[in-house]
Amino acid sequence: MINEKILAALRQEINEQTAQMRWSELERFFAGGNVISVAPELDLIDVGARIAADDKTSVEEWMSAGLMYRTTDAQASDWVASDTLLWAVVVKPWILVQHGRKQPPSTAQ
């Protein structure tokens, strides 16, 4: 079982390192086979924290469900054409990317 305090600290660190990047900035990492796509249904920061914490169970579940996978050539081609803006974070040795990230509901009243 993963220690929740460690996971919370990892989430904070990864949140601070997450940014939007153009695909053109990520292409060389894709060429090296290091880009992992994360489905918009997942929280990119949580995924990164769980990878960093070596939570193999969660990662295997997401991969089996098709929610996390190596970015495909077809995706890369589409993203090249429009130089797509993606959310990205490095969790060595991977770069996790997410297109169409769902925003949390607004708490403003």
C-alpha positions as CSV (number, residue, x, y, z in Angstrom):
1,M,0.0,0.0,0.0
2,I,1.2,3.5,-0.8
3,N,1.8,5.9,2.0
4,E,-0.8,8.8,1.5
5,K,1.6,11.4,2.9
6,I,4.3,10.5,0.3
7,L,1.6,10.4,-2.4
8,A,0.4,13.9,-1.3
9,A,3.9,15.3,-1.4
10,L,4.5,13.8,-4.9
11,R,1.2,15.3,-6.1
12,Q,2.3,18.7,-4.9
13,E,5.7,18.4,-6.5
14,I,4.3,17.1,-9.8
15,N,1.6,19.8,-9.8
16,E,4.3,22.5,-9.7
17,Q,6.1,20.9,-12.6
18,T,3.1,20.4,-14.9
19,A,2.8,22.8,-17.8
20,Q,1.2,23.2,-21.2
21,M,3.6,22.5,-24.1
22,R,3.3,22.5,-27.8
23,W,3.8,19.1,-29.5
24,S,6.7,20.6,-31.4
25,E,8.6,20.8,-28.1
26,L,7.9,17.2,-27.3
27,E,8.5,15.5,-30.6
28,R,12.1,14.6,-29.9
29,F,11.0,12.7,-26.8
30,F,8.3,10.9,-28.8
31,A,11.1,9.8,-31.2
32,G,12.9,8.4,-28.2
33,G,9.8,6.4,-27.2
34,N,9.4,8.3,-23.9
35,V,6.0,9.9,-24.3
36,I,3.0,8.4,-22.6
37,S,-0.5,9.6,-23.3
38,V,-3.0,9.9,-20.4
39,A,-6.7,9.9,-21.1
40,P,-8.6,13.0,-20.2
41,E,-10.7,11.0,-17.7
42,L,-7.6,10.6,-15.4
43,D,-6.0,13.3,-13.3
44,L,-2.6,13.8,-14.9
45,I,-1.1,14.8,-11.6
46,D,-2.4,11.8,-9.8
47,V,-1.1,9.5,-12.6
48,G,2.4,11.1,-12.3
49,A,2.4,10.8,-8.6
50,R,1.4,7.1,-8.7
51,I,4.1,6.4,-11.3
52,A,6.7,8.2,-9.1
53,A,5.5,6.2,-6.1
54,D,5.8,2.9,-8.2
55,D,2.1,2.1,-7.9
56,K,2.2,-0.8,-10.3
57,T,-1.4,-1.8,-9.6
58,S,-2.9,1.5,-10.7
59,V,-0.6,1.8,-13.7
60,E,-1.5,-1.7,-14.9
61,E,-5.2,-1.1,-14.4
62,W,-5.0,2.2,-16.5
63,M,-3.0,0.5,-19.2
64,S,-5.4,-2.5,-19.4
65,A,-8.3,-0.1,-19.6
66,G,-6.6,1.9,-22.4
67,L,-6.4,5.0,-20.3
68,M,-2.6,5.2,-20.3
69,Y,-0.4,4.1,-23.3
70,R,2.6,5.0,-25.4
71,T,1.6,7.8,-27.7
72,T,0.9,6.4,-31.1
73,D,2.2,7.4,-34.5
74,A,-1.3,8.4,-35.5
75,Q,-1.6,10.8,-32.5
76,A,1.8,12.3,-33.2
77,S,0.8,12.9,-36.8
78,D,-2.4,14.6,-35.8
79,W,-0.6,16.7,-33.2
80,V,2.2,17.7,-35.6
81,A,-0.4,19.0,-38.1
82,S,-1.8,21.5,-35.6
83,D,1.1,21.8,-33.2
84,T,-1.3,20.8,-30.5
85,L,-1.0,22.3,-27.0
86,L,-0.8,19.5,-24.4
87,W,-0.5,19.3,-20.7
88,A,2.8,17.7,-19.9
89,V,4.9,16.6,-16.9
90,V,8.2,14.7,-16.6
91,V,8.2,11.6,-14.4
92,K,11.5,10.1,-15.4
93,P,12.0,8.4,-17.7
94,W,8.6,9.3,-19.1
95,I,7.0,12.4,-20.3
96,L,3.3,12.2,-19.6
97,V,1.0,14.1,-21.9
98,Q,-2.7,14.8,-21.8
99,H,-4.9,16.3,-24.6
100,G,-8.3,17.6,-23.7
101,R,-7.7,17.6,-20.0
102,K,-10.9,17.9,-18.1
103,Q,-10.9,20.9,-15.8
104,P,-12.3,20.5,-12.3
105,P,-15.8,22.0,-11.7
106,S,-15.7,25.6,-10.7
107,T,-16.2,26.4,-7.0
108,A,-17.1,30.0,-7.7
109,Q,-20.6,31.1,-6.7
